[in-house]
């Protein structure tokens, strides 16, 4: 462009055109999906909160209750009773400690019917599928056919209450170790979980604890590698966002 | 306007770590508020982060980071100042993302920008809105981060200088100075871009 062709007003118009083009910026349309993911991650964080009578306490109490009723149901030959009182059916359970325990976090992701009852449209199918997948990943060993007496009988061996209690206790210990700065011990306990409960329901939580311990120990490389394995193994897990944050 | 902006620094330094910070344990009412906060402001924060240069691949995560902080600092957010709080956090999240992105890739090369075609008689007459928007991103990418923030907040988000100063925790004079430099820089970059486009078009004919 020669100086004779230079048109300052054209430059200004061009500049204004660029700036004005931002007015066409669209807002994201996936707010609901983002909220579901965020809410799930929040629940995961609440679950891991050390010493807080929040999600962990509620979930632990819920599982204890479920285990108790599961045993009772099997012993009385009423597997359906046991099924109906599993954790995901908690709201229909008898008056229990879970009802008095504080609901630490929004329960939209795990109880979509409740959220829809608030006047909200049901989430799109594309949303519910990942949520279901994430839930399934969170509970990889949870039996899906408890209505059959044989499956219910299997649930008794080993006794679910003691197994769940041991899992929770082990993770509690690991969390406590992190809280008091004993990161190596926390890592050891988290790794012990993997050995003791290779298919444990709380495997993702144990991994997150291990990653937290590594980050706290400034073992960034090890934490990153473990986080990468976590994300590959549990891509839809509610803890995924938190894990990404930990090693970012 | 953003009296709580300072507190966001501490919040961000820890991230959404349940271990290193007070746990997130809102009551049911707080949880409801959190959901309202999220659904009401997610879009604008997402858009702000995009305008501040956060890559599309990181946009959702970065936006959620903002609300992680909000969830943890819910008790610090004063009624009516939610948006300001979130803006303050978003600026810091964007700054962190910007640092990471600068480490991983070179700055935008303005000479490589003219990727649009069929410009016609003059660029400004032929540019489709979408193409113009893409070019705006490219020009913004060419601004130094501290100038980009001021420019985006003023020109695209419509904030006043005193609001920008409060968000950035700098004197109004500093914010004004940055805005002036940002405008000069933006003008220079857009002139270069236009000149390149015109030249390219001329060569095509």
Contacts between the chains, C-beta under 8 A, distances in Angstrom:
chain1	res1	chain2	res2	distance
A	1	B	195	5.4
A	1	B	198	5.4
A	1	B	199	6.3
A	1	B	202	8.0
A	10	B	122	6.9
A	10	B	124	6.6
A	10	B	194	7.3
A	11	B	187	7.5
A	11	B	190	7.1
A	11	B	191	5.1
A	11	B	194	6.1
A	13	B	124	5.3
A	14	B	123	6.5
A	14	B	124	4.7
A	14	B	190	6.0
A	14	B	191	7.9
A	14	B	193	7.8
A	14	B	194	4.6
A	15	B	186	7.1
A	15	B	187	5.9
A	15	B	190	4.5
A	15	B	191	7.7
A	17	B	124	5.3
A	17	B	127	6.6
A	17	B	132	5.5
A	18	B	132	5.9
A	18	B	135	5.9
A	18	B	136	4.4
A	18	B	139	6.1
A	18	B	190	5.7
A	19	B	136	7.0
A	19	B	155	5.4
A	19	B	156	7.2
A	20	B	132	7.9
A	21	B	129	5.7
A	21	B	132	3.7
A	21	B	133	4.2
A	21	B	135	7.6
A	21	B	136	5.2
A	22	B	51	6.9
A	22	B	133	6.9
A	22	B	136	6.0
A	22	B	155	7.8
A	22	B	156	4.6
A	24	B	129	5.1
A	24	B	130	7.5
A	24	B	133	6.0
A	25	B	47	5.5
A	25	B	50	7.5
A	25	B	51	7.3
A	25	B	133	7.2
A	25	B	156	8.0
A	27	B	43	3.6
A	27	B	44	7.1
A	27	B	46	7.2
A	27	B	47	6.0
A	28	B	42	7.1
A	28	B	43	5.6
A	28	B	46	4.9
A	28	B	47	7.6
A	30	B	60	7.8
A	31	B	38	7.8
A	31	B	39	5.6
A	31	B	42	4.8
A	31	B	43	6.1
A	32	B	39	7.6
A	34	B	38	7.7
A	34	B	42	5.8
A	34	B	60	6.3
A	34	B	63	7.1
A	34	B	64	6.8
A	35	B	35	6.6
A	35	B	38	5.4
A	35	B	39	6.1
A	35	B	42	7.3
A	37	B	64	7.2
A	38	B	38	6.3
A	38	B	64	5.3
A	38	B	67	6.0
A	39	B	35	7.5
A	41	B	16	7.8
A	41	B	64	7.3
A	41	B	68	7.9
A	42	B	24	6.0
A	42	B	34	8.0
A	42	B	71	6.3
A	45	B	16	6.2
A	45	B	18	4.6
A	45	B	23	7.4
A	45	B	24	5.4
A	46	B	18	7.5
A	46	B	23	6.7
A	46	B	24	5.7
A	46	B	25	6.2
A	48	B	18	4.8
A	48	B	19	7.4
A	49	B	18	4.7
A	49	B	23	3.2
A	49	B	24	6.9
A	49	B	25	6.4
A	50	B	18	7.3
A	50	B	19	6.7
A	50	B	23	7.3
A	51	B	23	7.9
A	52	B	23	4.4
A	52	B	25	5.2
A	53	B	25	8.0
A	54	B	23	6.4
A	54	B	24	7.9
A	54	B	25	4.0
A	55	B	25	7.7
A	102	B	25	7.4
A	102	B	27	7.2
A	103	B	28	5.7
A	103	B	31	7.7
A	104	B	24	7.8
A	104	B	25	4.8
A	104	B	26	7.5
A	105	B	24	7.0
A	105	B	25	7.5
A	105	B	26	6.9
A	105	B	31	6.0
A	106	B	31	4.2
A	106	B	32	7.4
A	106	B	34	6.9
A	106	B	35	5.8
A	108	B	35	7.2
A	175	B	19	7.6
A	178	B	19	5.1
A	179	B	19	7.0
A	212	B	17	7.3
A	212	B	19	5.2
A	216	B	19	7.0
A	216	B	20	7.7
A	241	B	16	7.8
A	241	B	61	6.8
A	241	B	64	5.9
A	241	B	68	8.0
A	242	B	16	5.9
A	242	B	17	8.0
A	242	B	18	7.9
A	244	B	61	6.2
A	245	B	15	4.9
A	245	B	16	5.3
A	245	B	17	7.6
A	245	B	65	6.6
A	245	B	68	7.2
A	246	B	15	7.3
A	246	B	17	6.9
A	248	B	15	7.6
A	248	B	100	7.8
